[in-house]
Amino acid sequence: MAVRKFDRASGQAYTESVSAPASEFSNGPSWIHETPFLPIGWEELNDDGAPSLMHSAMRKLLLDQRNITVPLFANVPWKIASYLWDCLGRSQKRTLHMWKFFATVYPDQFREIEQYRSMKIESPRVSMREYLGLVKSDSLSWRVVLTLGASYARVPELVGIAEIKNLVALEVAALARVEKIQDETIPMTALNDRILRTWSELTRTAGAFPHLRVLVLHRQTSLSRTSLRYLETLPSLRSIVAFECPGIASAFSHKTEADGWEIMAQEHSPGDNLYDYYRMSLAAVNGPESPTLAERPILDFRVGQKINKGHSAAQSVLCLQRTAASRIVNPELHTRKRKEQSSEAASGARKAVMRPRVTKSIDDMLKDFW
């Protein structure tokens, strides 16, 4: 409830309202690695004595970032919002939460001053599912370049990556075989054909991965050459970089083209990070980026141990791009081919058990893995 007050000392009238902290931000992964509070005593006083009413209001608002919600800024002009962003810079409190908030509420103005944000978490403290929830934007307010580096994740969490609509580049790495895992009950970040098949089905039935352009894989030994067919169905995927993935490499042992993919004429350096791969794909790989995301700021989010690529032999790195014939992906065509092949294999037998898959949502798919 808003209360109108009068300050006799300054002669200023103002309206004061109390906003309770948003419950979804009171706890959780948003504040595991960052704090929502201003530094104690920050700019409480100035050289002229008591601070202005505007300055006091700013400190009151930014004192606890959990109080800041989108409805609260429904009628706040950019001039005031940019002042608050400057204050967050002075106090060194430009948290990921505030970066996402400004990108959502002021998309046109904010992208002019903040085009890139990087966050690295080498020692995860919550589940991978919670970290994936941090980077999602169903409104496509920002692009996500996501690196899962030698982390731990369960199969449902890897499948759940399909829920990130604003994902434009993805890197998934598994630990080297020589490294020992202290807790063998915790699954390693590793992909397999079943997961990629589910991604492909979600692309067809739920519109998953609408903007994923680059995929980088490290030591994904459970992937076979069949995975290339599943990846071909991802509508925006333009390039794949595979480090030490023998199953994928086997498809190109005696040829330069397989299952809709071909070896690039010029390979990228193994030392490049995912953000660099993404930028190079925009300049070099055929197929423009979606206009919806072209001017959105980029969140470069990395979870897990740093990926060491320096010891990869040149012959173990495979850089692929779509063949000219597969650059226009038709999910319905892939669906029809699979149905025809299934019908031929069954000699006319009906496959009624497969029909529910056509209408499955992402939530339905995830329930199968939990």
BAKE-638074 format. One line per field, with one value per residue (C-alpha): residue in three letters; x, y, z. Coordinates in steps of 0.2 Angstrom, whole numbers, plus 5000, padded with zeros to 4 digits. Each point is the difference from the previous one (the first is absolute). Example, Ala and Ser with C-alpha at 12.3 -4.5 7.8 and 13.67 -1.06 7.14 Angstrom:
2
zadren <- (ala,ser)
xx <- (5062,5006)
yy <- (4978,5017)
zz <- (5039,4997)
END
This chain:
370
zadren <- (met,ala,val,arg,lys,phe,asp,arg,ala,ser,gly,gln,ala,tyr,thr,glu,ser,val,ser,ala,pro,ala,ser,glu,phe,ser,asn,gly,pro,ser,trp,ile,his,glu,thr,pro,phe,leu,pro,ile,gly,trp,glu,glu,leu,asn,asp,asp,gly,ala,pro,ser,leu,met,his,ser,ala,met,arg,lys,leu,leu,leu,asp,gln,arg,asn,ile,thr,val,pro,leu,phe,ala,asn,val,pro,trp,lys,ile,ala,ser,tyr,leu,trp,asp,cys,leu,gly,arg,ser,gln,lys,arg,thr,leu,his,met,trp,lys,phe,phe,ala,thr,val,tyr,pro,asp,gln,phe,arg,glu,ile,glu,gln,tyr,arg,ser,met,lys,ile,glu,ser,pro,arg,val,ser,met,arg,glu,tyr,leu,gly,leu,val,lys,ser,asp,ser,leu,ser,trp,arg,val,val,leu,thr,leu,gly,ala,ser,tyr,ala,arg,val,pro,glu,leu,val,gly,ile,ala,glu,ile,lys,asn,leu,val,ala,leu,glu,val,ala,ala,leu,ala,arg,val,glu,lys,ile,gln,asp,glu,thr,ile,pro,met,thr,ala,leu,asn,asp,arg,ile,leu,arg,thr,trp,ser,glu,leu,thr,arg,thr,ala,gly,ala,phe,pro,his,leu,arg,val,leu,val,leu,his,arg,gln,thr,ser,leu,ser,arg,thr,ser,leu,arg,tyr,leu,glu,thr,leu,pro,ser,leu,arg,ser,ile,val,ala,phe,glu,cys,pro,gly,ile,ala,ser,ala,phe,ser,his,lys,thr,glu,ala,asp,gly,trp,glu,ile,met,ala,gln,glu,his,ser,pro,gly,asp,asn,leu,tyr,asp,tyr,tyr,arg,met,ser,leu,ala,ala,val,asn,gly,pro,glu,ser,pro,thr,leu,ala,glu,arg,pro,ile,leu,asp,phe,arg,val,gly,gln,lys,ile,asn,lys,gly,his,ser,ala,ala,gln,ser,val,leu,cys,leu,gln,arg,thr,ala,ala,ser,arg,ile,val,asn,pro,glu,leu,his,thr,arg,lys,arg,lys,glu,gln,ser,ser,glu,ala,ala,ser,gly,ala,arg,lys,ala,val,met,arg,pro,arg,val,thr,lys,ser,ile,asp,asp,met,leu,lys,asp,phe,trp)
xx <- (5000,5007,5001,5002,5013,5007,5019,5000,5018,5002,4982,4998,4984,5001,4991,5007,4995,5006,5003,5003,5014,4995,4999,5008,5016,5000,5011,5007,5014,4999,5009,5011,5015,4995,4992,4985,5005,5009,5017,4997,5002,5001,4997,4990,5007,5008,5011,4984,4993,4984,4996,4987,4983,5003,5016,4992,4986,5013,5009,4984,4995,5017,5003,4993,4999,4987,4987,5002,4987,4994,4983,5009,5008,4984,5000,5018,5008,5017,5008,4998,5004,5016,5004,4997,5011,5014,4998,5001,5017,5007,4995,5007,4983,4995,4994,4994,4983,5000,5008,4986,4987,5006,5001,4982,4992,5010,5005,5003,5010,5010,5007,5009,5010,5002,5002,5009,5000,5011,4998,5011,4996,5014,4994,4981,4990,4983,4992,5003,4981,5001,5014,4991,4985,5011,5004,4983,4990,4983,4998,5017,5007,5018,5010,5008,5017,5001,5015,4998,5018,5005,4985,4988,4982,4987,4992,4983,5011,5008,4984,4993,5012,4987,4989,5012,4992,5014,5014,5012,5015,5004,5015,5000,5016,5003,5015,5015,5001,5016,4991,4993,4982,4999,4981,4997,4981,4999,4998,5012,4995,4999,4989,4994,4989,4984,5002,5003,4985,4989,5007,4995,4982,4998,5006,4986,4986,5004,5010,5016,5017,4993,5016,5014,5013,5017,5003,5017,5003,5014,5004,4982,5005,4982,4995,4999,4999,4981,5001,5003,4983,4992,5010,4995,4982,5005,4993,5014,5015,5014,5016,5006,5018,5004,5015,5005,4983,5004,4982,4998,5017,4997,4987,5013,5014,4999,4990,4997,4981,4988,4982,4998,5017,5016,5018,5004,5014,5008,4999,4999,5014,4998,5004,4985,4986,4981,4997,5013,4993,4983,5007,5009,4985,4990,5013,5005,4986,4986,4983,4997,4995,4982,4995,4991,5017,5012,5001,4997,5014,5010,5002,5016,4996,5012,4998,5013,5018,5010,5002,5018,5001,5019,5004,4988,5008,4996,4993,4988,4991,4986,4992,4984,4987,4984,5000,4992,4985,4997,5001,4981,4994,4982,4995,4985,5011,5010,4984,4993,5016,5001,4982,5003,5015,4990,4986,5012,5009,4983,4993,4985,4997,4992,5011,4986,5012,5010,4986,5000,5017,4994,4990,5013,5005,5017,4993,4993,5018,5008,4988,5007,5017,4997)
yy <- (5000,5017,5014,5018,5009,5017,5003,5017,5001,5001,5005,4986,4989,4982,4984,4985,4982,4983,4986,4982,4990,4989,4982,4992,5011,4999,4984,4989,5000,5019,5004,4985,5008,5018,5011,5011,5013,5016,5002,5006,5019,5003,5018,5003,5018,5012,5015,5012,4991,4991,4991,5006,4992,4992,4992,4994,4992,4992,4992,4994,4992,4992,4995,4982,4995,4986,5014,5006,4992,5004,5007,5012,5008,5000,5020,5004,5009,4995,5016,4995,4981,5005,5010,4985,4989,5013,4999,4981,5002,5012,4988,4985,4991,4997,4982,4988,5003,5018,4998,4988,5012,5015,4989,4995,5017,5012,4989,5014,5011,4988,4991,5016,5000,4982,4987,4987,4992,4986,4989,4985,4987,4988,4993,4996,5001,4996,4988,5002,5002,5016,5007,4997,5009,5016,5002,4997,5014,4995,5018,4999,5015,4994,4986,4986,4993,4985,4990,4984,4997,4983,5002,4988,4999,4987,4994,5010,5016,4997,4997,5016,5010,4999,5012,5015,5009,5013,4988,5005,4990,4984,4992,4983,4992,4984,4997,4991,4982,5001,5012,4991,5004,5001,4996,4987,5001,5017,4999,5009,5013,4988,4999,4985,4996,4998,5018,5007,4990,5008,5017,4996,4995,5016,5010,4993,4999,5015,5011,4998,5007,5014,5010,4988,5004,4992,4984,4995,4983,4993,4982,4994,4982,4994,5009,4989,5007,4998,5016,5010,4996,5006,5016,5003,5003,5015,5014,5013,4990,5004,4993,4986,4999,4983,4997,4982,4993,4984,4995,5016,5000,4982,5007,5010,4987,4997,5015,5019,4999,4990,5002,5018,5006,5003,5004,5018,5006,5010,4993,5012,5000,4989,5014,5010,5001,4998,5018,5002,4985,5008,5017,4991,4990,5016,5006,4984,4988,5001,5004,5017,5001,5002,5019,4997,4997,5010,5015,4992,5001,4984,4990,4989,4988,4986,4987,4988,4997,5009,4990,4997,4999,5003,4981,4995,4994,5008,4983,4998,5017,4999,5016,4997,5011,4996,4994,5011,4988,5000,5019,5001,4988,4992,4991,4993,4992,4991,4995,4993,4990,4992,4995,4992,4991,4994,4994,4990,4992,4994,4994,5010,4998,5015,5010,5007,5001,5013,5012,5009,5006,5012,5010,4999,5016,5004,4997,4983,4995,5005,4989,4985,5003,5005)
zz <- (5000,4995,5014,4996,5011,5003,5005,5010,5000,4981,4996,4988,4998,4995,4999,5009,4996,5007,4988,5007,4993,4986,5007,4985,5003,5019,4999,4986,4987,4996,5017,5002,4992,5001,5014,4998,5013,4998,5009,5018,5001,4981,4996,5016,5000,4988,5001,5001,5015,4999,4983,4989,5000,4983,5007,5016,4989,4989,5015,5008,4983,4997,5018,4997,4981,5005,5001,4982,4989,4982,5006,5011,4985,4989,4999,5004,4985,4993,5007,5017,4997,4992,5015,5011,4988,5002,5019,4999,4991,5013,5014,4990,5002,4981,5004,4987,5007,4997,4983,4995,5007,4990,4984,5003,5005,4989,4985,4987,5011,5010,4985,4995,5016,5005,4986,5009,5017,5006,5015,5005,5014,5001,5017,4998,5016,4994,4988,4981,4998,5011,4990,4984,5007,5003,4981,4993,4992,4992,4994,4991,5009,4999,4990,5010,4996,5012,5005,5011,5003,5009,5012,5006,4994,4999,4984,5003,5002,4984,4992,5008,4990,4987,5010,4998,4985,5000,4998,4985,5004,5011,5006,5010,5006,5010,5011,4993,5003,5011,5012,5015,5006,5019,5001,4986,5004,4992,4981,4989,4987,4986,4985,4991,4985,5010,5007,4982,4993,5014,4995,4982,5005,5010,4986,4990,5013,5011,4990,5010,4996,4988,5000,5004,4988,5006,5009,5008,5007,5010,5004,4996,4998,5001,4984,4984,4982,5002,5011,4984,4993,5016,5000,4982,5005,5012,4989,5003,5003,4988,5007,5011,5008,5007,5011,5002,4995,4992,4995,4990,4993,4993,4988,4991,5000,4981,4995,5003,5000,5011,5006,4994,5007,4992,5006,5000,4988,5014,5018,5015,5012,5015,5012,4995,5013,4996,4999,4986,4991,5000,4994,4986,4995,4997,4988,4991,5001,4987,5008,5008,5018,5005,5000,5016,5009,4989,5011,5017,5013,5003,5016,5000,5014,5005,5013,5006,4999,4986,4984,4995,4982,4998,4999,4987,4984,4984,4993,5015,4996,4987,4994,4991,4991,4991,4982,4987,4999,5018,5004,4999,5013,4998,5016,4992,4986,5014,5009,4984,4995,5018,4998,4983,5006,5015,4989,4989,5014,5008,4983,5002,5019,5008,5012,5011,5015,4992,4996,5018,4997,4987,5013,5014,5008,5008,5017,4994,4994,5016,5010,4990,5007,5018)
END
